[in-house]
Amino acid sequence: MDSDLSADTITDGIKSFITKDFLNEKQAARADWIRDQLTKTYESDEVSVDPWETFNTKDAVVWIDPLDGTSDFVKGNLPAVTVLIGLSIGGKSRLGIVHNPFSEEDQSVGKTVFGCAEFGTFKIPYNKESSGEELLAREITQLEHFDHSAEPAEDHKIRVAVTLSHFSDTIKQIIETIEPVEIVRIGGAGNKCCHVSLGTVDSYIHPSPGLKYWDLCAPESLIKGMGGYSTDLFQQRLTYPLDGDKKLKGLILGKNPPMYNMICRRLGDLLKNITQTVKL
């Protein structure tokens, strides 16, 4: 949209593009799945069976990373660059937008992936040359969520997204512990989570410090919408409190809980004693 448009005009445009009826229809279609599957994984402060329309702003924080994948941007790896906008309520991620201006196939176009546990995860195309009218006429595609309870085969070769710019021998050794495994080095936290959502990798593991709340609040919401599961390296659920140092203690993220559990089983004692290997 044109940069000289008022905030009210932009808001009205978005409301006409992604309508309340559209979202309620998607939520209704997922209601049984949310009730039978997601509520067994997530607490009531992370997912609601009922339509989710309002919240108390005093409990809400918007986490923004205007340039996720900074080192990739500097190096010219533009497809790794994303803009992240995440909403946490009561310290839990509830809604996320990951905007990828440059696609790997054609850097003149991109995509925006957004979602939450209640409504699902969606993808819309992006072209910087589009007019405001063309942007509001784009087709919204809902991604098919993963089977939340499907068990991978015991010999499944897990495709793991890992850091591109901060890869090290220690990280390589940790990831190879879960063999059979395929290490896929990808730039940008938001970009990695998009790859998980789109099914090109099974997992995203960051066995080191460095991730901040603004890196994961938005992307984790997409993963929840897909039926995925994530914790820090201590296997504690991710939270985003406004106080504290805003640092996550590493990350283990799977496309569904059984995939996450398989990763933890394969890591075994290394995960139990992770602080002996990684300084968090």
Secondary structure in CASP SS format (residue, H / E / C, confidence):
PFRMAT SS
TARGET T0000
AUTHOR 0000-0000-0000
METHOD secondary structure of the structure
MODEL  1
M C 1.00
D C 1.00
S C 1.00
D C 1.00
L C 1.00
S C 1.00
A H 1.00
D H 1.00
T H 1.00
I H 1.00
T H 1.00
D H 1.00
G H 1.00
I H 1.00
K H 1.00
S H 1.00
F H 1.00
I C 1.00
T C 1.00
K H 1.00
D H 1.00
F H 1.00
L H 1.00
N H 1.00
E H 1.00
K H 1.00
Q H 1.00
A H 1.00
A H 1.00
R H 1.00
A H 1.00
D H 1.00
W H 1.00
I H 1.00
R H 1.00
D H 1.00
Q H 1.00
L H 1.00
T H 1.00
K H 1.00
T H 1.00
Y C 1.00
E C 1.00
S C 1.00
D C 1.00
E C 1.00
V C 1.00
S C 1.00
V C 1.00
D C 1.00
P C 1.00
W C 1.00
E C 1.00
T C 1.00
F C 1.00
N C 1.00
T H 1.00
K H 1.00
D H 1.00
A E 1.00
V E 1.00
V E 1.00
W E 1.00
I E 1.00
D E 1.00
P E 1.00
L E 1.00
D E 1.00
G C 1.00
T H 1.00
S H 1.00
D H 1.00
F H 1.00
V H 1.00
K H 1.00
G C 1.00
N C 1.00
L H 1.00
P H 1.00
A H 1.00
V C 1.00
T E 1.00
V E 1.00
L E 1.00
I E 1.00
G E 1.00
L E 1.00
S E 1.00
I E 1.00
G C 1.00
G C 1.00
K E 1.00
S E 1.00
R E 1.00
L E 1.00
G E 1.00
I E 1.00
V E 1.00
H E 1.00
N E 1.00
P C 1.00
F C 1.00
S C 1.00
E C 1.00
E C 1.00
D C 1.00
Q C 1.00
S C 1.00
V E 1.00
G E 1.00
K E 1.00
T E 1.00
V E 1.00
F E 1.00
G E 1.00
C E 1.00
A C 1.00
E C 1.00
F C 1.00
G E 1.00
T E 1.00
F E 1.00
K E 1.00
I E 1.00
P E 1.00
Y E 1.00
N E 1.00
K C 1.00
E C 1.00
S C 1.00
S C 1.00
G H 1.00
E H 1.00
E H 1.00
L H 1.00
L C 1.00
A C 1.00
R C 1.00
E C 1.00
I C 1.00
T E 1.00
Q E 1.00
L C 1.00
E C 1.00
H C 1.00
F C 1.00
D C 1.00
H C 1.00
S C 1.00
A C 1.00
E C 1.00
P C 1.00
A C 1.00
E C 1.00
D C 1.00
H C 1.00
K C 1.00
I E 1.00
R E 1.00
V E 1.00
A E 1.00
V E 1.00
T E 1.00
L C 1.00
S C 1.00
H C 1.00
F C 1.00
S C 1.00
D H 1.00
T H 1.00
I H 1.00
K H 1.00
Q H 1.00
I H 1.00
I H 1.00
E H 1.00
T C 1.00
I C 1.00
E C 1.00
P C 1.00
V E 1.00
E E 1.00
I E 1.00
V E 1.00
R E 1.00
I E 1.00
G C 1.00
G C 1.00
A H 1.00
G H 1.00
N H 1.00
K H 1.00
C H 1.00
C H 1.00
H H 1.00
V H 1.00
S H 1.00
L C 1.00
G C 1.00
T C 1.00
V C 1.00
D C 1.00
S E 1.00
Y E 1.00
I E 1.00
H E 1.00
P C 1.00
S C 1.00
P C 1.00
G C 1.00
L C 1.00
K E 1.00
Y H 1.00
W H 1.00
D H 1.00
L H 1.00
C H 1.00
A H 1.00
P H 1.00
E H 1.00
S H 1.00
L H 1.00
I H 1.00
K H 1.00
G H 1.00
M H 1.00
G C 1.00
G C 1.00
Y E 1.00
S E 1.00
T E 1.00
D C 1.00
L C 1.00
F C 1.00
Q C 1.00
Q C 1.00
R E 1.00
L C 1.00
T C 1.00
Y C 1.00
P C 1.00
L C 1.00
D C 1.00
G C 1.00
D C 1.00
K C 1.00
K E 1.00
L C 1.00
K C 1.00
G C 1.00
L E 1.00
I E 1.00
L E 1.00
G E 1.00
K C 1.00
N C 1.00
P H 1.00
P H 1.00
M H 1.00
Y H 1.00
N H 1.00
M H 1.00
I H 1.00
C H 1.00
R H 1.00
R H 1.00
L H 1.00
G C 1.00
D H 1.00
L H 1.00
L H 1.00
K H 1.00
N C 1.00
I H 1.00
T H 1.00
Q H 1.00
T C 1.00
V C 1.00
K C 1.00
L C 1.00
END
